Amino acid sequence: MINLSDDLTLHRQVRIGVILLSQTQLTEQQLDFALDLQRRHGGVMGECLVSLGYVTTQQVSDALMKQRQLTKLFCTSGE
């Protein structure tokens, strides 16, 4: 399982699926399925997860806020 700091180091932005995994709002199997679906059909991960019924729009919104906070923290600490 990828943790938040590893994902931030690898991608310079923590991916929303990893945030939801870390908050136990999503299982690895659900994320794998959603990633496969996204690869085949495109789209935004948050919308994909909501359309599958795995998370709510509020959970995606909260995860996006967390993503912005972590990205800002990473950029600030890297200066």
N, C-alpha and C positions, 0 to 999 in steps of 0.2 A: 504494500500500500504506500502510495506517495504521500508524504506529509507536506504541510504548508510551506515550511522553509525550503525543502528540496524543490518543490514546484516553483517557488519564487526565484530560486537560484537558477534553475534550468530555463525558465521562460520569461523572467523579469516581470512577470505578472502571474499571480496565482489564478489558476483556471477555476471557473465557477463550479465545475463538477468536483474538484478537489476540496473546495470550501464546503460544499454541501456534504461531502463524505466525512470531512473532519467534524462536522456538526451532527453527524449520524442522521441526517435527513434523507440520505440516499445510500443505497447499497452498492458495492462494487459491481455486482451483476447488472443492476439497473443502469449504472453509468456506462458499463461496457456496451449494453444494448443500445443506449441512446447515442453513444459515440459511433457505433456501427451505422445506425440509422442516419446520423448527421453526415457521415462520410458518403453514404449512398445517395442521399436526397438534398444535402446542403441545409442551410438554415442556421439559426442561432441556437446554441445549446440550451439556454434558458427556456426558450419557446418549445423546444423539442421535449424537454423534461416535463413541462406543464402539460403539453398535449398528450403525453403518455400517462398523465395522472400520477407521476412520481412525486412531484412537489407542487406547491401552490405558487401563484404569482407573488404573494407576499414573501415566501421563502426565497424566491429568485431575487426579488428586490433587495432583501436583506443581505443576500450573498453578494450582490453587485456592490452594495455599499461597503461591505467588508473588503471586497476586491480592490476598490478604489483606495481605502484606508491603507491596506497592505502595500499597494503599489506606491503610494505617496511616501510611506515610511521607508520603503526600499530605496526610492530615488533620493530621499533626504539623507539617509544614512550612507549612501554611496558617494556623496559629494565630499 
